[in-house]
């Protein structure tokens, strides 16, 4: 899956040349999948030096100070568990993630905006249960009319997502670069092929 359609929503992860470190919670799961929880190599080295993380995988590259030499961490695990958020903020990004970055009327990707299913002019509220991702074409076609009047249909029922559901959806959209040392930690609970 290409990442082109999502570049307007998420700043891409650091390039491989910058040697980012995948940050895992104390339970060895990423703090977030989308955007992927990454630190610069400098932040990872500092956290390791301060004993806030354990290094579980490293790049081949070495950094040196006058007194110390260390391989750049590629995967670090927090020493203290950070409790994941249990509530989901109603943001444009989370809405697009819930709708998997596709128009909820035609299924197209890219050039997304959001649409009130029940138009605001007719009393529709700006909430999880009334707003969907829509392409500009469908949004323009619907305008301030009802679904029935516009002839459009929702591809799936809309509802407020659970935090775990959004985290799992984020796994479908990996960044443009995945270091080989990250893969086992990102997809450790994926179903194995027979």
C-alpha positions, 0 to 999 in steps of 0.5 A: 500500500502506498502512503501517497494519499496520507501525506497531507495528514501525517508528517512522514517518519524520519528517513532511514539515514536519520536512524530513528528508534522505534519506541515500545511501551514496557509491554513491548508494544509500540506507544502508537502505530499511526503515527508510529512512535519514533524518536530521533537517535539522539533522544534514544541515546539520551534516554538510554544514558538516563536509564529510562529505556532498555535498548533491544536492537541497534543499528550498525552505526556507532556514535562517540563522545570523548569518553563513550562509544555506543551503537545507535539504538533502533528499538528501545523499550520504556522502563516504566509502563505508560497507560494508553489513552482510553478515550479518543479525541474527536480530531480530523486525523482520528476521523480520517483514521476511523474511516481508513482515509477513504470517502465513506460515500464512494470509497476513493482516497485522497483529497479528503474533507469531512461531511456532516451526514445530517447537515448542520443547517438541519440541526446536525451536530459535529460529532463522531456519529454524524461526521464522515470522511468524504472526497470533495466530489461527494461532499459537493454532490451532497451539499446541505441535502440529506443522504436520501435527497442526494442519492448517496449511501454510507459504505458502513455505519458510523460510530465513535471508535474505541481507542484500541480500535483506532490503534489497530487501524493505525497498523494498516498504514505503516510508514514509508520506511520500516527497519528490519529490527522493527518488524517483529515488534510491530506485527508480533501478534499478527496471525501466522501463515500456515 
